[in-house]
């Protein structure tokens, strides 16, 4: 071969190689397990049997401060798919379908538009209206294997083995692989036989989940794709036994996150194989990071920061979290976490942590915990779950990883409380948190516009709302006159929180009865139901029942749920409402709907 021809050939090959490298895109594989905190050997859990994930951690980077913003699946998945914080867009409440703005595309939309094959196997549960066209395939058989030759892929595999439902039916003790008498039990759980069994069974399920991860990684290797694929493993929220999933402690929000980079993409890794990274990351950061790794511009409306790749942002100072309605039970908390402390702000502190929730109570351990409480055999830490909440909670997560020693009232931590209190308030105002809107009203608002759009329309006075909601939660009778004054506010959400302030005051709100009665016909149904609760609290059962009877006829599902939450407080004193409650059960869309669950519970009091 002529030397000039040879050199031209080499030059042509080199140019093409450089071009190929410049357009080369990594494959991304997301392996998502359900309902598990970092119960892995690589995270220091010696009781766990997780050799696959421990090996993955040895090959990758283990993140020690990764968090889901929500302690339950649907809102956490809403965060992942939209890149936005659910309290900012109205998707915080469990299994809701409120709309989001038209310009907010699910993240696979951008990947697909940039040439990626997108597959989801197969859970969605996005807590909003689906955007079905963003996935090339979303089904139990969806796989990267179905892409075009040479096409980069983004693939999600969801593993439900460790889901909460895995402990609903007890496995015979002799079939358990983990010893119930040796299982580590957190200090907030009593060591009942049911708890020991449920924990052991759960560790069995973690082991099975680990094996499934191994199968997925082996499939990737067998296909020769492991050299070109960045692998993420994480859980959708913490869990799964009582006081973890659904609750804004580390046990409900902290998740394992392991990312493995093949040598080809080692330059994108924040550390060497086997290293750990303690930066604060949340699900808000996952989609931006995904785009940073794949060369896609991060949408301006995203509310998180990329923590890897060329578009990496400033590390988070705080990780924010929230608790809204959990299935049929109404609650409202916000939480802020840094590397040492977790702060929790409870806006409905008069509600106990342990509100009965049908699905949660399917676990044998929950029934045993409640029975132990009623029998008076719990210690102070274990019985807190069954009591009303403090307004503020502060935990040193390093010294107290189980979050059981509340430091909020300790003068030594006054500066920390002030710092977190401000961080929480600033964040609420920054994102225009719509969680303060009672859900019965939220339904009506979102029939006209997405909550995100409404909140920025000028019709949502969050500053006034936040002020009265904070006052309401403190339960200070010195604020009673302010609550009475705000009962006449033109905004129904302000009126609602003023009434909640009187609810929390209990007997101390009796002097406000005439002002409450003036709101019996308030144009907003959530305000009327809150009035009924306040009236019942001060002993006016007759007017409370009259208001609730009308609310139970409402076509607004969340109005019925709010009303039934109040009726449930009455126990057998709700007898005049029994025909209405039975009617709700008969006419509910399905017997697992949230109003039906509450109706069945209330009816059971009479059986």
C-alpha positions, -999 to +999 in steps of 0.1 A: +000+000+000+012+035-009+024+053+023+002+084+014-029+061+010-021+045+043-017+078+061-050+091+046-067+059+059-053+063+094-064+100+094-099+090+082-101+064+110-089+088+136-114+115+126-142+090+126-132+077+160-131+112+174-165+119+159-179+087+173-166+096+208-181+131+205-216+118+198-212+087+220-239+086+247-239+064+277-267+039+283-284+044+316-300+016+337-321+024+367-329-004+390-355+006+416-365-014+446-396-006+466-401+004+502-366-001+517-342+020+537-305+012+533-308-023+548-277-034+529-244-049+541-225-021+523-244+004+544-233-012+576-263-036+582-246-068+593-279-087+595-288-081+558-280-107+532-272-085+501-241-098+483-251-085+449-257-049+460-226-050+483-205-060+452-222-032+432-212-008+459-176-021+458-176-014+420-194+020+423-201+050+445-223+046+476-243+078+485-249+080+522-272+111+522-298+103+495-334+110+501-369+107+487-388+139+493-419+118+502-420+088+525-444+070+501-443+058+465-467+079+444-455+114+455-419+103+453-423+090+418-441+122+409-409+140+419-387+117+398-408+119+366-414+157+367-382+170+382-404+192+404-413+193+441-449+179+446-460+206+471-451+231+443-473+214+417-501+199+438-491+162+435-481+156+472-512+137+483-512+099+479-527+086+447-540+118+434-544+128+397-542+166+397-529+181+365-495+197+360-487+226+336-486+217+298-450+227+295-439+202+322-429+171+303-420+138+320-382+133+318-383+104+292-397+129+267-364+147+266-344+115+264-366+102+236-362+135+217-324+131+219-323+096+204-326+074+234-348+043+235-368+046+267-383+016+285-401+012+318-406-022+334-432-013+345-446+007+374-457+043+368-477+056+398-469+092+390-496+108+411-507+130+381-522+126+347-501+102+326-481+112+296-481+078+278-461+087+248-429+095+267-419+058+268-410+037+238-424+009+259-438+006+294-450-029+303-440-059+323-419-070+293-403-036+285-366-038+280-336-021+264-333-053+243-362-040+221-343-009+208-328-004+174-293-016+168-268+008+182-294+030+198-285+043+233-310+034+259-325+045+292-342+016+310-360+014+343-366-019+361-388-017+391-386-045+417-416-049+440-403-079+460-396-057+491-429-038+488-450-033+520-474-060+508-447-086+512-452-087+550-490-088+549-492-126+549-469-142+574-445-169+562-443-199+586-414-194+610-397-226+599-394-212+564-378-179+574-341-176+565-335-148+589-339-156+626-367-136+643-350-139+676-318-123+662-333-096+640-324-060+650-355-040+660-355-002+662-361+013+697-395+027+687-409-009+680-418-032+709-403-067+706-436-085+701-436-118+683-453-102+653-427-075+650-398-100+652-415-121+626-423-092+603-388-078+605-373-113+598-397-118+568-388-084+555-351-092+556-359-123+536-376-101+510-346-078+509-324-108+502-347-118+474-347-083+460-309-084+460-310-116+440-332-100+414-308-071+411-282-097+404-303-112+375-307-078+359-269-070+362-261-104+347-284-098+318-267-066+311-233-083+312-244-112+290-256-087+264-221-071+265-236-037+275-221-034+310-190-016+295-212+012+281-239+015+308-240+036+339-261+018+365-282+034+392-297+014+421-320+031+446-353+026+465-384+047+459-388+055+496-378+042+530-396+014+548-414-007+554-426-014+589-447+010+609-432+046+614-410+043+584-429+044+551-453+073+552-435+091+580-410+119+576-381+104+596-349+091+582-366+057+583-392+069+557-371+093+536-335+080+535-328+056+507-299+036+494-282+050+462-254+032+444-241+043+410-216+023+390-196+038+362-179+016+337-142+025+330-153+043+298-172+068+319-151+069+350-144+106+344-181+112+352-178+095+386-175+116+418-151+090+433-132+058+428-149+024+428-158+014+464-159+050+476-187+068+494-202+102+489-219+122+516-234+150+495-272+157+500-291+144+470-329+140+466-351+127+438-354+163+426-318+160+415-321+127+396-336+139+363-312+169+361-283+145+368-296+121+341-296+150+316-261+161+327-247+126+321-264+123+287-256+157+273-292+171+274-299+206+285-316+208+318-351+224+316-352+258+333-383+249+353-366+219+371-363+225+408-333+202+415-296+203+407-275+178+388-250+162+412-229+146+384-217+154+349-208+187+331-240+205+343-233+197+379-248+224+402-240+237+436-243+210+463-275+211+483-274+227+517-306+210+527-329+181+516-365+190+519-394+165+525-431+165+531-461+145+543-496+151+530-526+129+529-517+093+532-545+073+516-576+080+537-559+099+564-553+137+563-520+150+578-496+178+569-459+180+578-427+195+563-391+185+570-356+198+564-325+177+566-288+186+565-259+163+572-264+163+610-300+172+618-335+165+607-361+192+615-398+184+612-427+210+613-461+195+621-490+218+610-517+194+623-501+184+656-535+175+672-535+144+650-517+114+663-489+098+643-507+065+645-539+073+627-555+041+617-549+035+580-564+004+565-535-007+543-508-001+569-528-021+594-526-052+572-492-059+587-495-082+617-469-061+635-491-030+634-520-048+651-496-061+678-482-026+684-516-011+689-526-040+712-495-034+733-503+003+735-538-004+747-525-029+772-501-002+786-469-023+781-450+002+759-421+024+771-421+061+765-403+059+731-426+032+718-459+048+728-451+082+712-464+069+679-499+067+694-499+102+708-504+137+693-474+153+677-452+182+689-452+212+667-415+209+660-391+181+661-353+181+658-330+151+657-293+147+656-292+120+630-256+110+637-261+105+674-297+094+670-301+076+637-336+063+647-348+099+654-363+092+688-348+119+710-365+152+701-342+182+708-366+209+698-373+221+733-337+218+745-323+254+749-289+242+738-303+237+703-322+270+701-299+283+673-304+252+652-342+254+656-342+290+644-320+280+615-342+252+603-374+271+611-362+298+587-350+273+561-384+256+561-403+289+559-381+302+531-385+271+511-423+271+514-424+307+501-398+300+474-417+271+458-451+286+465-462+255+485-498+246+476-501+220+504-517+245+526-548+243+504-572+218+519-577+190+493-614+194+490-607+229+477-577+218+457-600+195+437-622+224+427-592+246+418-576+221+396-607+216+375-599+250+361-561+252+361-531+232+375-523+241+411-489+254+400-506+279+377-532+289+402-506+295+429-489+320+406-521+338+395-522+363+423-552+345+440-531+325+465-520+347+494-494+323+508-478+348+531-511+353+550-519+317+549-485+306+562-487+331+590-521+319+603-512+282+598-481+286+619-501+303+646-528+277+644-503+248+650-489+262+682-522+258+701-517+289+721-549+304+735-534+339+734-538+337+696-576+330+698-586+365+690-564+364+658-582+332+648-616+348+653-605+379+633-593+357+604-626+338+602-638+368+582-609+368+558-619+369+521-597+340+513-612+305+522-577+290+529-570+316+555-605+310+570-598+273+570-565+276+589-582+301+614-607+274+621-580+247+625-564+270+651-596+268+670-598+230+665-563+227+680-573+249+710-600+224+719-620+236+749-602+269+749-620+278+717-655+277+733-657+316+734-655+315+696-686+293+691-708+321+678-682+331+652-679+294+642-717+291+638-716+321+615-695+299+591-719+270+590-729+280+555-694+291+543-692+289+505-661+266+509-669+231+519-635+225+535-641+254+558-675+241+568-662+207+576-634+222+597-661+242+615-679+210+623-647+196+638-643+227+660-679+226+671-677+189+680-645+196+700-662+221+722-693+198+727-717+211+701-724+178+685-758+187+671-745+215+648-714+194+639-735+165+628-758+187+607-728+201+588-712+167+583-745+152+571-745+177+542-708+172+535-713+134+532-737+141+503-710+160+484-698+148+450-663+160+460-644+128+471-620+147+493-648+166+510-663+132+520-628+120+531-623+151+552-658+148+567-653+111+575-620+118+592-640+141+616-668+115+620-643+089+629-633+110+659-668+107+672-669+069+675-704+058+684-715+093+690-719+096+652-751+074+653-773+099+636-749+098+606-749+061+603-774+059+574-753+085+555-721+066+561-736+034+548-748+053+518-713+065+512-700+029+513-727+017+489-722+045+463-684+047+465-667+040+431-650+009+447-648-005+481-611+003+483-617+040+477-606+063+505-641+073+515-652+036+515-623+026+538-633+052+564-669+043+561-662+006+567-641+015+598-668+037+613-696+012+606-674-014+624-679+005+656-715-006+656-710-042+648 
